[in-house]
Amino acid sequence: MRHIALVSVALLISQPAYSEPASFDEYDNKIGFDVVRDGELVGHHMTMFSHEESEMIVDSQMNMKITFLTIPIYSFNYRSIEKWSDGVLTYLDVAVKDGPDQIKISSLQNSEGLTIKAPSGTYRVYNPIISTNHWNADVVKKSRVLNTLTGNINQVKISNKGEERIPVKGGSVLANRYDYSGELMDTSVWYDAKGRWSKLEFKARDGSTVEYICNTCKSEP
């Protein structure tokens, strides 16, 4: 999820893509991040994984607060619940509180495809797709994503920039960096050798740099 800075919107239906979440079983039930803005801790993100019969449930939550001279001047709260069945996203429910603004997005799979209800309207996607919640490393093979802040489909190019050593709580890990371009820009995501989400960095709409620093990843020598 790239909060605060996702402003491009599009409705694009592209070629079939099977979205098997290969990295799901590599997580130890959850992954957490400290949210850092221009070097200052401003919030936390947690993604939790569970099973419900044959479905995989992914619950992502992020809370951020920015203050000036100890006075709160901005807050952002995000909650997303995804359900996956047979490697396909079948359900999505998102609630966003961006300052005074509230946004609701939902989607449900049926025999006719994935029906998405967004602030811009209701539409249908006929092929499997991955959301911008970032935990699913299979997204790096895709050319379109479901934007969980707008509810729209964004056309993207995701480029592998190679392995880097990145900070985590208590140390560092090696992970591959992927840069987004196209309708989502100024965003980089890192995944380790097992496909686990390890870091996120993007430019916010006010020009600040926001980083997600993993606080549940195990440091490597």
N, C-alpha and C positions, 0 to 999 in steps of 0.2 A: 504494500500500500504506500502510495506517495501522497501524503496529506498536504494540505495548504496550497500546493502548487500545480495541480492538475486542472488546466483550463481548456485544453483542446477537446472538442467533441466531434464524433463522427458516427455514422451508421454504415458499417461495411460488412458484407457477407462474402467470405472468401472460400478457398478450397477446403475440403474435408481435412480434419486434424484430430487424431486420437489423443486424448489428454490423460493418459495413464499417469497418476501421481507417483512416480517411482520412488520419490524421496520420503513418502509418508512413513514407512516402517523404520526409517533411519533415525527418526526423532525419538527421544526418550519422553514421550507423552506431552512435552511442551518445549517451547523455545522462547526466551525472553531477551529484551533489549532495553538498555538505557537510551533515552532520546536526548540527544545533545544538539543544541543550537548555538553556533558560533563559539563552541568550547564550553558552554554552560549547560548543565543538566536541567532539562525542563519537563521531563516526563518519562513514561515507561510504556513499553509495548509487550504484550504476551500473546502467544499463539498456542492453543492447547488442542491435543489430538485424542480422539476416542472412537470407539466402535459402538454402533447400535444395530444389532442383528447384522445384516449384510452391508450396511452403510458405514462409511467413514465420516466422522464429524470433525470439522475444523472450526474452532472458536477463536477469533482474533479480536483483541481489545487493545486500544491505545488511549491514553489520557495525557494531555499536555497543558501546562499553564505557564504563561509568560508574565513576568512582573517587572515593574519599574519602580525603583526605590521602595521595594517590598509591596507595592500596590499591584494587584492583579490587573492586567490590561488586555489579556486575551486568553481564551481557553479553547481547547479542541478535544472532543471526545468521539471515539469511533468504536463501533461494535459490528462484527460481521460473523455470521454463522453460515458455513458451507456444508453441504452434504454431497458425498461422492458415492456412486454405485457403478461397479464394473468399469472403473477408470474414467467415468464421465461425471462432470458437475451437473447435479440434478436439482439443486436447491440452493438459493442464496438469499439471505436477509441481512440488510445493512441499515444501520441507524447512525447518522452523523450529526453532531452538534458543533458547528463551526462558528464560534462566537455566538451571536444571537440567531443565526440561521440553523434550521433543522432540515435534514435531507433523509428521505426514505427510499430505498431501492430494494426490489425483490425480484426473484426469478424462480420459475418452476418448470421442470422437464415433463413433457408428455409425449404422446405418439407423434405429435406434429413439430417437435423441437423444444427449445428452451425459450419460454415466454418471459420477457424482461419488462418490468414496470419501473420506469425512471422518471425523474422530474420533467424530462423532455417528451415523455409519452410512452406508449406500450408498443413493443415490437417483438419479433421472433427471430431467433438464430437457429439455423437448421443443422449446424455442425458443432461438435464438442469444442469447448473453449476454456481457457484458463483465466482466472481473475488476477487482479493486480495486488493480491495479498502476499505475493513474493515467496511464500514457503515452498512452492512447487517448482523445482529446478527445471522441469520439463518445459517451462515457459521459454527458455533460451532457444528452443527449436522452432518457435512460433513467430508468425508475422502479424498477429492480431491478439488483443487482450480485452477482457471485460473490465472496464474501469469502474472500480467499486466506490468512487466518489461522485461520478456523474451518471453511472448506469449505461453509458454508451460504449460502443466498440471502437477501440483505437487501433489504427494501423501502426506497426512499429517495426524497427530493425534492431536486433539485439546482437551486439558484437563482442566476441571474446577477446579481452585485452591481456589475457595471460595470468599466470599465478603471481600473487603478491602475499606478503606477510602483513596481516592486519591486526589491530588491537582487539582484545577481548578482555573481560574482567579478569584480572590476575595475570595477564600475560598476552600472548599472541597466538595466531594460527595461520597456516597457509590456506589460501582460498583463491579461486579464479574470479577475476573481475569481469563483469559484463556491463557494457554501456548501452543505454537506450537512445535511439534517435527516431525520427519520424514524428508522430503526433504526441508522443511523450518524450520530452528531452530533458537534458541536465539531470539525469538519474543514472546511478551506478549501483549494481547489486553484486554481492559476492557469495559464492557457494563453495563449500569445501569438497574434498575428493569423494565424499559419500553423497554429494548432492544436497547437503544441508545448508539452509540459508544462514549466512554468517555475518553479513553487514549490509546496510543500505545507506546511501548518501544522495542527497538531491538539493537543488536550489529552491528555496521557498519563494513565494510571490513577492516578498519584501526584499529579496536579494540575499537573505541570510543562508548559510549552509547548515543543513540538518543532517545529522548522522544517527544511525541506529548502531549502538555498540553492544554486542552480545554479552549478556551477563549470566548465561547458562552454558555457554560453550566451554569445553575443557581446553585449557592452554596447552600448547605443544612446545617441546624444546626447539 
